[in-house]
Amino acid sequence: MYLSARSRIILEKILPEKGDATIQQLASDLGVSERTVRRDLDEVKQTLENFDLILVRKGSKLSVSGSLQNRENVQKTLLDLIGNEFTPLERQYFILRVLLTTNEPVKLIALASELSVTVATVGSDLTRLEEEWNGKIRIERKRGIGVKLDCSIIEKRELLRELLFMSMPKIKLYQYLVEILDGAPVSSNYEFLTHFIDFQMLGLVDRSLTRWMKKLSYEVNNDSLVDLLIYLLIAVKQISKGKIISKKSDNHIFIQDYPEYDIAERILKDCLPDQTIPEAEITELTMQVLESEIRTGEDVFYRNEKVQAIRIAKKLISRVAKEIDLPLSQMSLLKGLTEHIQYSLIRLKKKMPLNNPLLPLIKSEFGDLFYVVQHIASELYPFKKLPEEETGFIVLHFEAAIIQSENLRPYSALVVTSRSNGVSTWLRARFRKRLPKLQKIKFVTPLELVKETNLHKYDIILSTTDLTDFKVDYELISIFISDAEMKDIQHKLEKIVSAKGDDVDFPGFESDTKKLPETLSNLKSMHQFYGLIISFLESIYIESGSDMTRNKEDNLRSFSQSIANKKPDLSSDKIFKKLSSLEARQKIISGGTNSAYFLVNDNVQTASTHIFTLNHSIDFQIEDGLKSPVSTVMVFMLPYKLNAELLEITTYLLTVLTEDDAAILLAESGDETKIISLFTTYLEEFLEHKRKN
């Protein structure tokens, strides 16, 4: 039986035979309005009637009429409910644990029933989890199916370990595990731990870990040993249930050279003797061992520069990625960075001179990244001071990883279509989602096809129309390209590229090596475009306009007030005057049949887009003597001084919104989801075009 917390408190106050309370007192005790208390009384009344009791109201006073036995029955039920009640933090931990320990979607109603709360409360807890875990938790919501975590098995294990340490302090947990190893029974107070680890495996895992870690040439400190023990207990429980790390495309071949890899393999084989241990599981445990801290107090320089280098590189990548708030693929960086750090440790230990002629340019072009790396690397390197010349070389590793595509050999295609730009955009979006390795795409019409003189530079030619008398092999596809077609194209591309080998000229590839200043300039320009578009997408506001009036002036004032509410530094009156002036001077840009765009320069730091979808049409003066009915209004608020990049982005969007039929239909749909999709799709296409050119 579910009761809200307020209803239970009200029942506590009025259930005793001599108990009565006023609505005013209850409102004061609960910290809510009297109106809220009156609404809660409906639930209280229904609950009492289920126990053959009556809620009595005399003026503002409340009491209960009925037998003592029935009162006691309510009291027992009430106390049971209170005993099972969770705090908000406990609820969130419970929900997170459930999501971490299951692979299937979990229905909100099941969580709500388990926690004795409403579905809305569970939904609020899910949102709070995503917010408070700073992006570590991504929850996938599917209407009618349930919710599940969007993360890998490795990420789930890290979250489980972190959640376990949040639920129980590490020292207390370790002491409790030691007591169990010494023969003490499992306390009922800690039964929740069975959701994380298998106590029957504790002895075997502890013995194996202790035995093999002694084989290393260094000693790991106690805190890191606890981390390893907990990770291993979680991993063993998951592996035994078939939750195994899938093989990664980034193969850790070089890690197998370390003695830690052999130690990790032996530990897992001891703990799971009847199972075949995948290489990916051994690799992950190796990484856990390599991240462990060495016991202090001994004159040890990690004894092995390779081991020390991989520790520094792993932590450096993790901390820099978090600081700059960008996901970095660790394996694409780790090998090169590890090798660089290994030799830099030797140079620095021997106090060998270091010269970096690019240092001034690196600090100038990548100043923010330089100081982030300098700060973090100085803490990780075992020296009092890290030379800036060394930091400069490390920065180049990171900058290459940020900009460089993970795919060193993307596919290329020439796509022939006689349709509009909207079809090209649709196909590009489908390829980006279903076949991301197809990164270089050129769209042409059948007439433009005859101008293509070097067709062999493309890996594949696709066409949405039958190409009569075309002598080169091509694949006929539909404009609504299916998943089956996509898989067939991928299979053929794999065979084609495999036959060609790696020394293929990509479309647009320049054989002349670019000079460093030019490369740095291009990278910096793309960085600006990414920043501007992120800001642009974060500042899109969509509202449904009032249907109370068709008066143009009233609507313009409403738009102005709405914009000023989003931008407190702006004056609604000033915005209104600018909108009115643009309309009076016929400076409005007309989109399709029902859309109009205002470009307003004002004292703003960043651009923003304010979109108003109306339930009626407003007549705007577009040209002399011509009024056009408009039901979609977009106001672009732009800084007084537009840099070249922002001007290019704005011009591109306006071109799309006035010339592309598919974009115009989306803009005038009145559907918020479609309008957002319009901006994201076309701005992604813009970035793709800039990257290729």
Secondary structure, DSSP 8 states (H G I E B T S, - for coil): ----HHHHHHHHHH-STT--EEHHHHHHHHTS-HHHHHHHHHHHHHHHHHTT-EEEEETTEEEEES-HHHHHHHHHHHHHHHHT---HHHHHHHHHHHHHT-SS-B-HHHHHHHHTS-HHHHHHHHHHHHHHTTTS--EEEETTTEEEE---HHHHHHHHHHHHHHHS-HHHHHHHHHHHHTT----GGGGGGGGT--GGGHHHHHHHHHHHHTTSSS-B-HHHHHHHHHHHHHHHHHHHTT------SS--GGGGGSHHHHHHHHHHHHH-TTS---HHHHHHHHHHHHTS-B-TTS--S-S-HHHHHHHHHHHHHHHHHHHHT----HHHHHHHHHHHHHHHHHHHHTT-----TTHHHHHHHSHHHHHHHHHHHHHHSSSS---HHHHHHHHHHHHHHHHS-S-SS-EEEEEE--S-HHHHHHHHHHHHHH-TTEEEEEEE-HHHHTT---GGGSSEEEESS--TT--S--EE--TT--HHHHHHHHHHHHHHHHHH-S----TT--SS---HHHHHHHHHHHHHHHHHHHHHHHTEEEEE--SS---HHHHHHHHHHHHHHHSTTS-HHHHHHHHHHHHHTT--EE-SSSEEEEEEEES-SS-EEEEEEEEEEEEEEEETTEEEEEEEEEEEEEESS--HHHHHHHHHHHHHHHH-HHHHHHHTS--HHHHHHHHHHHHHHHHHHHHH-
